[in-house]
Amino acid sequence: MYNSNYSMNKLITRSPLLLLIFLTAFLFACEKEEPLVETEIYGKITDIETGEPLTNVTINLISFGENLPNNQKGEKIIGTAVTDVEGNYAMLVPEIADKKLYTFDFVKDGYVRTRESNSVLISFKPNRKTQHDMVIGKGSYLKLTVKKTPNTNNTLKVFIAYSIDGLGTGHADNEPYSGTKYELKIDATKAESEILYDFYYGDTRRFNLSWEVTQEQDSQVKKYQTDIYLTEHDTTEFEINY
């Protein structure tokens, strides 16, 4: 009686090529695709002006609304990476949730986030490998010095307002400001403090700085304001006495 299985086995064992094909097909048939247990995010960080890759940039992936001690909600760093000599980074993130928004924070001397950085309000698919390239730029800075009058308990509030195009390019001197003011955090416990605020000059060249001083004696509120013009890749200084 003819044995087809015997003939096939004999043919395979006598032909190395057929044996190799058979083993390859067998391995592919047995292989199972294992899903990633972590989300991998990778990409390149470049200079927005030159397009050159940036090395030694620390990148933090931040999640909003996280549970913190004492039933508080806040930000939490859930992934960190540092770019190599070619500006590439990669991070494994076990805590990515579907349809949740995240943001990136960058740490590199002299560089700041830009409007085109593609680094805010981002969602990622969990358990997948995703490429995400970003750009940052050289910073322009406001050094704000705040001095309190000795032996008084006057209080101070400081606000910043940008032009109406969003974050505020302020390219034209007559460009109006938006109605939204953002309060700056000032440490009122110190007699004198210095705060450094960073901007990207391509996004913000001019903004309105206003402040309110509530006098201790009669609770009268005095209001002041001025336009601040930044210098590209440099620091502009301003002082408030109250």
ZIMOKA-V970674 format. One record per residue. RES is the residue in one letter. BURIAL is # if it has 16 or more other C-alpha atoms within 10 Angstrom, else .. Layout:
# ZIMOKA-V970674
((RES,BURIAL) (RES,BURIAL))
This chain:
# ZIMOKA-V970674
((M,.) (Y,.) (N,.) (S,.) (N,.) (Y,.) (S,.) (M,.) (N,.) (K,.) (L,.) (I,.) (T,.) (R,.) (S,.) (P,.) (L,.) (L,.) (L,.) (L,.) (I,.) (F,.) (L,.) (T,.) (A,.) (F,.) (L,.) (F,.) (A,.) (C,.) (E,.) (K,.) (E,.) (E,.) (P,.) (L,.) (V,.) (E,#) (T,#) (E,#) (I,#) (Y,#) (G,.) (K,#) (I,#) (T,#) (D,#) (I,#) (E,.) (T,.) (G,.) (E,.) (P,#) (L,#) (T,#) (N,#) (V,#) (T,.) (I,#) (N,#) (L,#) (I,#) (S,#) (F,.) (G,.) (E,.) (N,.) (L,.) (P,.) (N,.) (N,.) (Q,.) (K,.) (G,.) (E,.) (K,.) (I,#) (I,#) (G,#) (T,#) (A,#) (V,#) (T,#) (D,#) (V,.) (E,.) (G,#) (N,#) (Y,#) (A,#) (M,#) (L,#) (V,#) (P,.) (E,.) (I,#) (A,.) (D,.) (K,.) (K,.) (L,.) (Y,#) (T,#) (F,#) (D,.) (F,#) (V,.) (K,.) (D,.) (G,.) (Y,#) (V,#) (R,#) (T,#) (R,#) (E,.) (S,#) (N,#) (S,#) (V,#) (L,.) (I,.) (S,.) (F,#) (K,.) (P,#) (N,#) (R,.) (K,#) (T,.) (Q,.) (H,#) (D,#) (M,#) (V,#) (I,#) (G,#) (K,#) (G,#) (S,#) (Y,#) (L,#) (K,.) (L,#) (T,.) (V,#) (K,#) (K,#) (T,.) (P,.) (N,.) (T,.) (N,.) (N,#) (T,.) (L,#) (K,.) (V,#) (F,#) (I,#) (A,#) (Y,#) (S,#) (I,.) (D,.) (G,.) (L,.) (G,#) (T,#) (G,#) (H,.) (A,.) (D,.) (N,.) (E,.) (P,.) (Y,#) (S,.) (G,.) (T,.) (K,.) (Y,.) (E,.) (L,.) (K,.) (I,.) (D,.) (A,#) (T,.) (K,.) (A,.) (E,.) (S,.) (E,.) (I,.) (L,.) (Y,.) (D,#) (F,#) (Y,#) (Y,#) (G,#) (D,#) (T,#) (R,#) (R,#) (F,#) (N,#) (L,#) (S,#) (W,#) (E,#) (V,#) (T,#) (Q,#) (E,.) (Q,.) (D,.) (S,.) (Q,.) (V,.) (K,.) (K,.) (Y,.) (Q,.) (T,.) (D,.) (I,#) (Y,.) (L,#) (T,.) (E,#) (H,#) (D,.) (T,#) (T,#) (E,.) (F,.) (E,.) (I,.) (N,.) (Y,#))
